[in-house]
Structure formats: C-alpha cells, structure tokens
Amino acid sequence: MASLAVVARNRLNGLEYLVRDAGPVEWAVSAEAAARFQNLREATRAAMRLPSNVRAFALPEGS
C-alpha cells in the first residue's frame, strides 16, 4: 500500500506546504495545492534538498 506524503514548514499562522521545489521554491497555505510524493522517504529527501534557511519536514498526506 503506497501512502502519499507532503513537505511542510511552520509559519506564524500555521503550516505552509511545498508546491514546487524545482527552480524558485513555492509554498501554499492550502494542503490541496501541495506537491504529492510517493512515500515519506521521497518527501523527506525533497525537504532535505531545500536551502538551509528553510526548515521543512515530511508529513503523511492527510495529517
């Protein structure tokens, strides 16, 4: 069973979700707009590849 995952970061007003990590990084407030990854491992890899000033983490979809 494949479980989808997303990348998120904390902001003052709640979570923001990674929409695109290629080129300029884009974030959205809505989880529906978030980029979906095939599993938690791939989402974690994407979070770790972001610039060091961005603290992001992987979450299972629907969290």
PyRosetta script that sets phi, psi and omega in degrees:
from pyrosetta import init, pose_from_sequence

init()
pose = pose_from_sequence("MASLAVVARNRLNGLEYLVRDAGPVEWAVSAEAAARFQNLREATRAAMRLPSNVRAFALPEGS")
pose.set_psi(1, 120.9)
pose.set_omega(1, 178.5)
pose.set_phi(2, -87.0)
pose.set_psi(2, 130.8)
pose.set_omega(2, 176.1)
pose.set_phi(3, -113.2)
pose.set_psi(3, 128.8)
pose.set_omega(3, -179.6)
pose.set_phi(4, -77.4)
pose.set_psi(4, 154.0)
pose.set_omega(4, -179.5)
pose.set_phi(5, -137.4)
pose.set_psi(5, 159.6)
pose.set_omega(5, 177.8)
pose.set_phi(6, -129.2)
pose.set_psi(6, 165.3)
pose.set_omega(6, 175.4)
pose.set_phi(7, -110.7)
pose.set_psi(7, 132.9)
pose.set_omega(7, -177.9)
pose.set_phi(8, -135.7)
pose.set_psi(8, 163.3)
pose.set_omega(8, 173.1)
pose.set_phi(9, -140.7)
pose.set_psi(9, 154.1)
pose.set_omega(9, 178.2)
pose.set_phi(10, -82.5)
pose.set_psi(10, 138.3)
pose.set_omega(10, 172.4)
pose.set_phi(11, -129.9)
pose.set_psi(11, 170.6)
pose.set_omega(11, -178.6)
pose.set_phi(12, -60.8)
pose.set_psi(12, -34.4)
pose.set_omega(12, -177.0)
pose.set_phi(13, -99.8)
pose.set_psi(13, 14.5)
pose.set_omega(13, 178.5)
pose.set_phi(14, 128.9)
pose.set_psi(14, -158.9)
pose.set_omega(14, -178.8)
pose.set_phi(15, -88.4)
pose.set_psi(15, 149.0)
pose.set_omega(15, 169.7)
pose.set_phi(16, -121.1)
pose.set_psi(16, 144.7)
pose.set_omega(16, -175.1)
pose.set_phi(17, -113.1)
pose.set_psi(17, 141.4)
pose.set_omega(17, 179.2)
pose.set_phi(18, -69.4)
pose.set_psi(18, 125.6)
pose.set_omega(18, 177.9)
pose.set_phi(19, -99.0)
pose.set_psi(19, -43.0)
pose.set_omega(19, -177.4)
pose.set_phi(20, -149.7)
pose.set_psi(20, 132.5)
pose.set_omega(20, 178.7)
pose.set_phi(21, -113.1)
pose.set_psi(21, -2.4)
pose.set_omega(21, 175.8)
pose.set_phi(22, -90.0)
pose.set_psi(22, 133.0)
pose.set_omega(22, -176.3)
pose.set_phi(23, 73.2)
pose.set_psi(23, -141.9)
pose.set_omega(23, 176.9)
pose.set_phi(24, -68.7)
pose.set_psi(24, 130.4)
pose.set_omega(24, -178.9)
pose.set_phi(25, -70.7)
pose.set_psi(25, 133.7)
pose.set_omega(25, 179.1)
pose.set_phi(26, -119.9)
pose.set_psi(26, 141.7)
pose.set_omega(26, 180.0)
pose.set_phi(27, -125.3)
pose.set_psi(27, 151.4)
pose.set_omega(27, 177.4)
pose.set_phi(28, -135.2)
pose.set_psi(28, 151.1)
pose.set_omega(28, 178.0)
pose.set_phi(29, -78.1)
pose.set_psi(29, -26.5)
pose.set_omega(29, -176.4)
pose.set_phi(30, -88.3)
pose.set_psi(30, 130.2)
pose.set_omega(30, 177.3)
pose.set_phi(31, -67.0)
pose.set_psi(31, -25.7)
pose.set_omega(31, 179.7)
pose.set_phi(32, -66.1)
pose.set_psi(32, -27.2)
pose.set_omega(32, -179.2)
pose.set_phi(33, -86.6)
pose.set_psi(33, -6.6)
pose.set_omega(33, -175.4)
pose.set_phi(34, -67.0)
pose.set_psi(34, 145.9)
pose.set_omega(34, 173.2)
pose.set_phi(35, -68.8)
pose.set_psi(35, 137.6)
pose.set_omega(35, 179.8)
pose.set_phi(36, -101.3)
pose.set_psi(36, 137.0)
pose.set_omega(36, 177.2)
pose.set_phi(37, -113.3)
pose.set_psi(37, 150.6)
pose.set_omega(37, -174.3)
pose.set_phi(38, -63.7)
pose.set_psi(38, -29.5)
pose.set_omega(38, 179.6)
pose.set_phi(39, -156.7)
pose.set_psi(39, 174.0)
pose.set_omega(39, -177.6)
pose.set_phi(40, -64.9)
pose.set_psi(40, -33.6)
pose.set_omega(40, 179.8)
pose.set_phi(41, -63.0)
pose.set_psi(41, -45.9)
pose.set_omega(41, 179.9)
pose.set_phi(42, -65.5)
pose.set_psi(42, -38.2)
pose.set_omega(42, 177.6)
pose.set_phi(43, -65.8)
pose.set_psi(43, -39.5)
pose.set_omega(43, 177.7)
pose.set_phi(44, -64.4)
pose.set_psi(44, -41.5)
pose.set_omega(44, 177.1)
pose.set_phi(45, -60.2)
pose.set_psi(45, -42.7)
pose.set_omega(45, 179.0)
pose.set_phi(46, -64.4)
pose.set_psi(46, -40.6)
pose.set_omega(46, 179.5)
pose.set_phi(47, -65.0)
pose.set_psi(47, -38.9)
pose.set_omega(47, -178.9)
pose.set_phi(48, -72.7)
pose.set_psi(48, -20.5)
pose.set_omega(48, 179.8)
pose.set_phi(49, -84.9)
pose.set_psi(49, -8.0)
pose.set_omega(49, 179.1)
pose.set_phi(50, -70.7)
pose.set_psi(50, 159.7)
pose.set_omega(50, 178.1)
pose.set_phi(51, -55.6)
pose.set_psi(51, 152.7)
pose.set_omega(51, -174.2)
pose.set_phi(52, -65.3)
pose.set_psi(52, -21.0)
pose.set_omega(52, 179.1)
pose.set_phi(53, -80.8)
pose.set_psi(53, -4.5)
pose.set_omega(53, 178.5)
pose.set_phi(54, -105.9)
pose.set_psi(54, 116.7)
pose.set_omega(54, 177.4)
pose.set_phi(55, -98.7)
pose.set_psi(55, 103.6)
pose.set_omega(55, -178.1)
pose.set_phi(56, -122.6)
pose.set_psi(56, 163.2)
pose.set_omega(56, -179.0)
pose.set_phi(57, -147.1)
pose.set_psi(57, 161.8)
pose.set_omega(57, 179.5)
pose.set_phi(58, -93.1)
pose.set_psi(58, 142.7)
pose.set_omega(58, 177.1)
pose.set_phi(59, -133.8)
pose.set_psi(59, 143.4)
pose.set_omega(59, 170.9)
pose.set_phi(60, -62.7)
pose.set_psi(60, 144.1)
pose.set_omega(60, 179.9)
pose.set_phi(61, -61.2)
pose.set_psi(61, 137.5)
pose.set_omega(61, 179.4)
pose.set_phi(62, 93.7)
pose.set_psi(62, 4.4)
pose.set_omega(62, 178.7)
pose.set_phi(63, -84.3)
pose.dump_pdb("model.pdb")
